[in-house]
Amino acid sequence: MTIFALLLAAATATSNPDAASWAGAWNSHNINTVLGILAKDVQIDQPENSKPLDYNGARGFFTMIFRAYPDFHVTVHQWIAQGDSAVSVEQVTGTWSGPFIDPATGKSTPANGRHFDHPGAMIIQYDANHKIEHVQIIWDQLTVDRQLGITPK
């Protein structure tokens, strides 16, 4: 893809109000802003968690993410929407600067200062009130583990 095509895709994605809301919520690092785009009965599927997160689980998990990676950043490259569904194709970056608490075990691992930079895709379903009721997060955990110097599970 040419630089022009990448810039056009990025401009198109961020000019979409839902894409801007999605990226803006994550990049705010404010858990209440993130929770504000989610339905109370949200279900979030992602590789790091053994079972889907609900609304309260999302609060705890993403609060921890913002502590562990205080410069966590989402850049939406493409936003594909149809009806009540959307797909966000994005780049996610951050630096491991705070403790990471494993959601499954509660084990705390201190920061090591390493950086991650990986592509991801989010499959999003909205409810009748245009709140996000389901998200399937797709990312390569092995790539991120390697970038952060973590021994894969």
Secondary structure, DSSP 8 states (H G I E B T S, - for coil): --HHHHHHHHHHHHHSHHHHHHHHHHHHT-HHHHHHTEEEEEEEE-TT-SS-B-HHHHHHHHHHHHHH-TT-EEEEEEEEEETTEEEEEEEEEEE--S-EE-TTT--EE-----EEEEEEEEEEEE-TTS-EEEEEEEE-HHHHHHHHT----
